[in-house]
């Protein structure tokens, strides 16, 4: 028996490859399926099943493409209602895989079709659970996403999740291994651990949601407390996972069109495409296509695209580092953004050589801003997440979190200079690009972000441990 976690850091997502006696099961595959096909070929194995733990909201699964290419059935747990051919399994149903078996444990609560898959070894002993978004390490799945039952509140879903955990998962032995669908950084939970594999016994000790003396009322309150609004692209990804989508090869072929500056500009005007610049923030700051939006490949690219662009139907034109074109298109498609129309051939250098206008972001180093703060109150805007800001921030700084930056446009000065920072310099450039696209140009990006400001001695509030917030 082989179990491999195929983890994608940008999405904080874990897919799983399970092999026994030449038969393979894939759990929650990503949109591009070649890694699973190649892995099975390496083992001289056949993909027999494709298991989905639920209709994912934060990424587009590769289940349909993988099934088409292998003939393996797509399997969901009870209450799933996909628009394509799939096997909707019964609670307790067993699937044989070589010498091992995979058992369906219906665990509704995150969504009503949410299912955990229990793997038993060749001796019939419980070995591992693939818990999807039902149980994370340190947390459980949020009960407020768009795919929830239309007639249930988040409190009712949380209560359902409580029963699922107590009746289906917690009775399992402590040595059972937990393989979740996500780790720290995912928007599908609140307080996930950085580890991606653990034992159930350790989770019973460490995970607040598995306290043995916890009442249902306490569980509902703690699970629903402090939930940030889900990203706007989540329901659109659910729709694609439930109803189907284009093959990723079609998406890549369409998007990988090299366009010279004239064709690039013409197509942008004809289609009202958004120009998305995915280079490093320093390169973008030095020179970029006017009104383009920056979201760099080197950061949490796909989640920020989903959160900030939101509309998966939005046509896109890319400015991308040479050789990274297919990577950018693929990573966009993972979160349902299939509308890439092409990329700027030769990049920003070709744009400049063609005599096209460029824009830039003015920056300021942390030491200079710190000196100015010592003399007078300066307009500083912090675009980090609420927990980061509440934990510690520059005294007097306004909080305008990046995830909802468009909702704060009225708070920024119209003429006088102001300063924007994040933790290290990535998110502040995203924020600056959005503000400049809205006609707000009187900003300076704080290079190095909060870390650099603190190191330079800027006045900060007293630190509050995030766990006590």
C-alpha angles and dihedrals in degrees: 000000000000126000119185126181110212101201125193109198098196090061096028084229131148123205120182137224115197121182133181128164093345095310122114136199121193119202121202098344122200122246095265107065103185094098091060094045092048092047092052091047090053089056092043084237136141124232103236104171139022110202122196118195092201143320100299119225102188100052142016111252124225093224098114096046092044092050091048092052098043106026089233115145121248109234127201131174126249121309095025113135109187121177092228133063111289141143111251102202128212122242106272095018114149128219120196117221113179106297095343135069134220117212126202115234110184105216108173122182107085083055128346094248093046111135135185119211117217116205118207119194127232090278093054093253120143105253110165146349126220097209103182109196094331096086125018127178104274095359147036132238118284114252099212107075127128096255093063121122108282093228097049131083122222088253091056091048090049090052089051090051090052090057092046093053094045097043103036111022112025094056089062119101120275093241093061110117118235118218109182128192094236144028137196113325098039119122089218091086141018112230110019122167120245090238117090101200130042143148121266089235092060091047090054086058100039107031114086091208093060099055105141094220094048116124122219090247091053091048093051092049095048096043094049097039117104098005111161116219111276116251113272094239094062098090091047091056090048089054092052093047091049100040105027140253145220119289110266092234089062090049092050094047091051094046099044094075112134108220126191115226094266094050091042093053093043093051091047090055095044097048101029085234118176113241106227117194112201100177125114114296092243092056092047092049092054096053136346143157107279114262092010118140121234122219109152125218090224094067134049088309107166098042092050091048089053095045098045106032091034098171106094089195092062111122111237136200117193137219102195140166112265111273094018097088098104092041091055093048092047094049091048090052091053088071096039101265099136097153101095107139100183146304137258107267110225092012125233091335091063090046091054093044089054088059094250120154119255134194131207141196117243113226137198128200119239095243092056093049091046090055090050091049089056091059102041145349110280127195102255122175122198114205098184123118119283094255092052093049094045091049094055137336145161110284110260095011118143117231114231105159115213094230090067100024093136089061091061101049092114092059097063119092113256099215114001118083118262135183129238125196142166129180100291111352107277102092095040090061089050088052092046091051091052093047092049090049086057092053097261106130104151094094136111123207114226105229113226092014127223093340091059093044092052092047089051091055100254113168110265137181120254113280118256118193108243091227090065096050 
